[in-house]
Amino acid sequence: MTVDAKYWTEAKASGGGRNGIAGLVNGQLTVTMTSPKELGGSGLGHNPEELFAVGYAACYLGAMRFAAGSEKLGTVPDTATVNAHVGIGPRSDGGFGIKVKLVVSLPGLDRAVAEKIVERGHFICPYSNATRGNIEVETQLL
């Protein structure tokens, strides 16, 4: 598989990684990073899992909108939401891993249409494609 990248961004982390500073090289976003309390940190900043959750939620909602429009499945309502739950913990074979649960709300849509949009969004979303086969990703349609 090849990707014809139309856009690139660049971020830089410094300090202690999970306990340092991370941000976009263009200066438009800077985040103080700290490990969550559950992993022994102070929890007073942000962590990679939070940033991943924010990105995945936004990307997946956009992918569902794209799928609905390009595949003529209907219109995703303005009130649609995606909540991305991202968990981190030790892997059974060593190291750490993440898992994701995407909770989707598509109010006002017929359930069968909404299910198709969720399915196609998961196929189109770059985050879903990057994680497919690597981590557990569950989708739930409310």
C-alpha positions as CSV (number, residue, x, y, z in Angstrom):
1,M,0.0,0.0,0.0
2,T,1.3,3.5,-0.8
3,V,0.0,6.8,0.4
4,D,0.2,10.0,-1.6
5,A,0.5,12.4,1.3
6,K,-1.1,15.8,0.4
7,Y,-0.4,17.3,3.9
8,W,2.3,16.9,6.4
9,T,2.6,18.3,9.9
10,E,5.5,18.1,12.4
11,A,5.6,17.9,16.1
12,K,8.5,17.9,18.5
13,A,8.8,16.4,22.1
14,S,11.5,17.5,24.5
15,G,12.3,16.9,28.1
16,G,11.2,13.6,29.5
17,G,8.8,12.5,26.8
18,R,5.8,11.7,28.8
19,N,7.0,14.3,31.3
20,G,8.1,17.2,29.2
21,I,6.9,19.5,26.5
22,A,5.4,18.5,23.1
23,G,4.0,20.7,20.4
24,L,3.7,21.6,16.8
25,V,7.0,22.9,15.3
26,N,5.0,25.8,13.8
27,G,4.2,27.0,17.4
28,Q,0.4,26.8,17.1
29,L,0.0,24.2,19.8
30,T,2.2,23.4,22.8
31,V,1.3,20.9,25.5
32,T,2.8,20.2,28.9
33,M,3.1,16.4,29.2
34,T,2.7,14.4,32.4
35,S,2.0,10.8,33.0
36,P,-1.5,10.1,34.4
37,K,-1.8,9.3,38.1
38,E,-2.8,5.7,37.2
39,L,0.7,5.3,35.7
40,G,2.6,7.0,38.5
41,G,2.6,10.5,37.3
42,S,1.2,13.7,38.6
43,G,-1.7,13.9,36.1
44,L,-1.3,17.7,36.1
45,G,-0.7,18.0,32.3
46,H,-1.7,15.9,29.3
47,N,-0.6,12.6,28.0
48,P,-0.2,11.0,24.6
49,E,-3.4,8.9,25.1
50,E,-5.5,12.1,25.6
51,L,-4.0,13.6,22.4
52,F,-4.6,10.4,20.5
53,A,-8.3,10.3,21.7
54,V,-8.8,13.9,20.6
55,G,-7.3,13.2,17.2
56,Y,-9.1,9.9,16.7
57,A,-12.6,11.3,17.7
58,A,-12.2,14.3,15.3
59,C,-10.8,12.2,12.4
60,Y,-13.5,9.5,12.8
61,L,-16.3,12.0,12.8
62,G,-14.9,13.6,9.6
63,A,-14.5,10.2,8.0
64,M,-18.2,9.4,8.7
65,R,-19.2,12.7,7.1
66,F,-17.0,12.0,4.1
67,A,-18.4,8.4,3.8
68,A,-22.0,9.6,4.1
69,G,-21.6,12.2,1.4
70,S,-19.4,10.4,-1.1
71,E,-21.3,7.2,-0.8
72,K,-24.7,8.9,-0.8
73,L,-25.7,7.3,2.6
74,G,-27.5,10.3,3.9
75,T,-26.4,13.4,5.9
76,V,-24.6,13.2,9.2
77,P,-26.4,15.6,11.5
78,D,-24.6,18.6,12.9
79,T,-25.3,17.2,16.4
80,A,-23.4,14.0,15.6
81,T,-20.6,13.1,18.1
82,V,-17.8,10.7,18.6
83,N,-16.4,10.0,22.0
84,A,-13.0,8.2,21.8
85,H,-12.1,6.3,24.9
86,V,-8.4,5.4,24.9
87,G,-6.9,3.0,27.5
88,I,-3.3,2.2,28.1
89,G,-1.8,-0.7,30.1
90,P,0.7,-3.5,30.2
91,R,0.6,-6.0,27.4
92,S,0.5,-9.7,28.2
93,D,3.7,-10.2,26.1
94,G,5.5,-7.2,27.6
95,G,5.6,-3.5,27.1
96,F,2.5,-1.3,27.0
97,G,-0.4,-1.2,24.6
98,I,-3.5,0.8,24.0
99,K,-7.1,0.0,23.2
100,V,-9.9,2.2,21.8
101,K,-13.6,2.4,22.1
102,L,-15.4,4.8,19.8
103,V,-18.9,5.7,20.9
104,V,-20.9,7.3,18.1
105,S,-24.1,9.3,18.2
106,L,-25.9,10.0,15.0
107,P,-29.3,11.3,16.2
108,G,-32.2,11.3,13.8
109,L,-30.8,8.7,11.4
110,D,-32.3,5.4,10.7
111,R,-30.4,2.7,12.6
112,A,-29.4,0.8,9.5
113,V,-28.2,3.9,7.7
114,A,-26.3,5.0,10.9
115,E,-24.6,1.5,11.1
116,K,-23.5,1.7,7.5
117,I,-22.0,5.2,8.1
118,V,-20.2,3.9,11.2
119,E,-18.8,0.9,9.2
120,R,-17.7,3.0,6.2
121,G,-16.2,5.7,8.5
122,H,-14.1,3.0,10.1
123,F,-12.9,1.9,6.7
124,I,-12.0,5.4,5.6
125,C,-10.6,7.0,8.8
126,P,-6.8,7.2,8.7
127,Y,-6.6,6.5,12.4
128,S,-8.6,3.3,11.9
129,N,-6.4,2.3,9.0
130,A,-3.3,2.9,11.1
131,T,-4.5,0.9,14.0
132,R,-6.3,-1.9,12.2
133,G,-4.8,-5.3,13.2
134,N,-2.5,-3.6,15.7
135,I,-4.8,-2.7,18.6
136,E,-8.3,-3.5,19.7
137,V,-10.8,-0.9,18.4
138,E,-14.4,-1.2,19.3
139,T,-17.2,0.9,17.9
140,Q,-20.5,1.5,19.6
141,L,-23.5,3.2,18.0
142,L,-25.8,4.8,20.5
